[in-house]
Amino acid sequence: MAGVSEAIHERQAYGRAARERVSRSDQAAWTRPEGIDPLDRLRAQEAIRVPDLLPLRYERMAASPWTFLRGAAAVMAADLANSPHSGLMVQLCGDAHVLNFGLWATPERQLTFALRDFDETLPGPFEWDVKRLVTSLVVVSRENQLPDGVGLDAVRSCVRAYRERVRRYADMDQLAIWYDAIHVEELLSHLDEVEARDAVRRRITKRARRRGNEGAFARLVELTDDGPRIRENPPAVTHLDEERRLAVTRQVLDRYRSSLRDDRRVLLERFQVADVVRQVVGVGSVGMLVHLVLLLGPRAEPLFLQVKQSGASVYEEHLAPSHYPNHAQRVVNGQFLIQSATDIFAGWTHCDDRDFYVRQLRDMKVIPDTVAIRGVLAEFAAACGVALAKAHARSGDPVAISAYLGRNDSFTDAMTRFARTYADRNALDHAELQRALAEGTLPGDGSVMRKRPT
């Protein structure tokens, strides 16, 4: 096995050599060149979005520095690209903030903890995901009116857990890495108190049960003389331009079937479209076309599919264009690469000069919010660090990344300094967005009623 040992030593040497491109301590450094306007980055995204939803997009982003960070992936991508990087490439999530981690149901109906948003996924340097995650920990701690020390402790917990998990993967066979999954009990293991574990376990079980297709049907659908209809909740859920929307959605679903495996295509063919609405979701996605489709099976069992428009990743102009001809194909294949198990209905297509991907709406997804993680931020951050390490080990080289990170806290200390610095910059950018809205230089005047995203 001498050849295997030599190959591992070469990969370790490659990782340590990456410190010459950018040392671990230098990862803390970041400055924005003069004359760069972050709002220009946001305006550049308007062209592919629905014009009448732009005011809502900016108003949601203006709600707080936290919602600004969620909507400003393009701003942070440009900022990260202005600094040297390690060159240790992985499949980036691209938007790895703390609330883009959650529990998913595998095809075997087991809950696993993983990343959950892939709109910006693209091959890139591993530390860019880490930097977005650690920044989000400081910003979300401030959102919860916690001292910065709480957020910075969470950063340290997150990065140490990431480093330790990457080191573990560096010693594992490739197939073992590929099959590894973070189940509920491992997620709960980050909580020290037995009582806390039991309480969270009960809450997760209850929410997972409610967030299946049957639970969604009970919450989202009303029965009418014309059959089941998705309940409207303007502006988030509407039946705007219903006849054309239904026709386009049927066309999208017909075309998307070809991206599915044969067995899943057969399953989908047993369901018929019953209703379609336009959705407005999240913060960063506001303005992109999103349709929610209710399908019914032969026993009237519900299936909710979300059809979502996809554009270029915000990282493509700074790294390289995706090799996929369809942006939605980039998203779905990135998801397959990052997650150990994913939605059986995930697929993609192209229609009306737009790329769309399709996925189940909920499928037992349990997603945290800022309030839920307030008291366990460091513990949840550690779980996120583990999940991010798993994602990166699947697509990158854990041996090289582990060698770069080393065994001391140099990288952890750098990420702690970076997180505070960039969180401060994010707060200033948020204030600039608020000024632009007040001065009328961006669409939106605060008059759109909205539920503040959590």
Secondary structure, DSSP 4 states (H G I P E B T S, - for coil): -HHHHHHHHHHHHHHHHHHHHS-TGGGG---PPTT--HHHHHHTTGGGS-GGGHHHHHHHHHT-HHHHHHH-HHHHHHHHTTS-----EEEE-S---GGGEEEEE-TTS-EEEEE---TT-EEEEHHHHHHHHHHHHHHHHHHTT--HHHHHHHHHHHHHHHHHHHHHHHTS-HHHHHH---BHHHHHTT---HHHHHHHHHHHHHHHHHTSHHHHHHHHEEEETTEEEEPPBTTTEE-TTHHHHHHHHHHHHHHHGGGS-HHHHHHHTT-EEEEEEEE--SSTTTTS-EEEEEEE-TT--EEEEEEEEE---TTTTTS---SSSSHHHHHHHHHHHH-SS--TT-EEEEETTEEEEEEES-TT-B---TTTTGGGHHHHHHHHHHHHHHHHHHHS-HHHHHHHH-SSSHHHHHHHHHHHHHHHHHHHHHHHHHHHHHHTSSS--S-S--PPP-
